[in-house]
Amino acid sequence: MAEGTIKKVLDKGFGFIKTATDKDLFFHSSAVQGVGFNDLREGQKVTYTEGMGQKGPCAENVKPA
């Protein structure tokens, strides 16, 4: 699993993770595991797996680190 930092969490049910390569990776609330989407905060460390969504790369299995 890769590690990153929550860059932005939006009220619309999605957010972005800043990856180790400084790339922003989209994630949807349905990809969050172990905690509720609303429990995630900007600057929080998370682990994830990179997958492919309808519009390109996205984070899946997002969990607090």
C-alpha positions as CSV (number, residue, x, y, z in Angstrom):
1,M,0.0,0.0,0.0
2,A,1.2,3.5,-0.8
3,E,1.2,6.4,1.7
4,G,0.1,9.9,1.3
5,T,-1.5,13.0,3.0
6,I,-5.0,14.2,2.7
7,K,-4.7,17.5,0.7
8,K,-8.4,18.4,0.5
9,V,-11.7,17.0,1.6
10,L,-14.8,18.4,0.0
11,D,-18.4,18.3,1.3
12,K,-19.5,16.8,-2.0
13,G,-18.1,13.3,-0.9
14,F,-14.7,13.3,-2.5
15,G,-11.2,14.6,-1.9
16,F,-7.6,14.5,-3.0
17,I,-4.5,12.8,-1.6
18,K,-1.0,14.3,-2.0
19,T,1.2,11.3,-3.0
20,A,4.9,10.8,-2.2
21,T,5.6,12.0,-5.8
22,D,3.6,15.3,-5.1
23,K,0.9,14.1,-7.5
24,D,-2.7,14.8,-6.4
25,L,-4.9,11.6,-6.5
26,F,-8.7,11.8,-6.4
27,F,-10.6,9.6,-3.9
28,H,-14.4,9.1,-3.4
29,S,-16.1,8.6,-0.1
30,S,-16.9,5.1,-1.1
31,A,-13.1,4.3,-1.1
32,V,-12.7,5.1,2.6
33,Q,-12.2,2.1,4.8
34,G,-12.2,1.8,8.6
35,V,-13.5,5.3,9.4
36,G,-16.2,7.5,8.1
37,F,-15.5,10.0,5.2
38,N,-16.3,12.9,7.6
39,D,-13.6,11.7,10.0
40,L,-10.8,12.5,7.5
41,R,-9.0,15.8,7.9
42,E,-6.6,17.8,5.7
43,G,-3.0,17.0,6.6
44,Q,-3.9,13.5,7.9
45,K,-1.6,10.6,6.8
46,V,-3.4,7.8,4.9
47,T,-2.6,4.6,3.1
48,Y,-4.2,3.6,-0.2
49,T,-3.9,1.6,-3.3
50,E,-3.9,3.3,-6.7
51,G,-6.6,2.2,-9.1
52,M,-8.3,3.4,-12.2
53,G,-11.6,5.3,-12.1
54,Q,-13.9,6.4,-14.9
55,K,-11.9,9.7,-15.3
56,G,-8.4,8.4,-14.6
57,P,-6.2,7.3,-11.7
58,C,-7.8,7.3,-8.2
59,A,-7.2,6.1,-4.7
60,E,-8.9,3.0,-3.4
61,N,-9.0,1.4,0.0
62,V,-8.1,4.7,1.7
63,K,-7.3,4.2,5.5
64,P,-5.8,6.4,8.2
65,A,-2.1,5.5,8.6
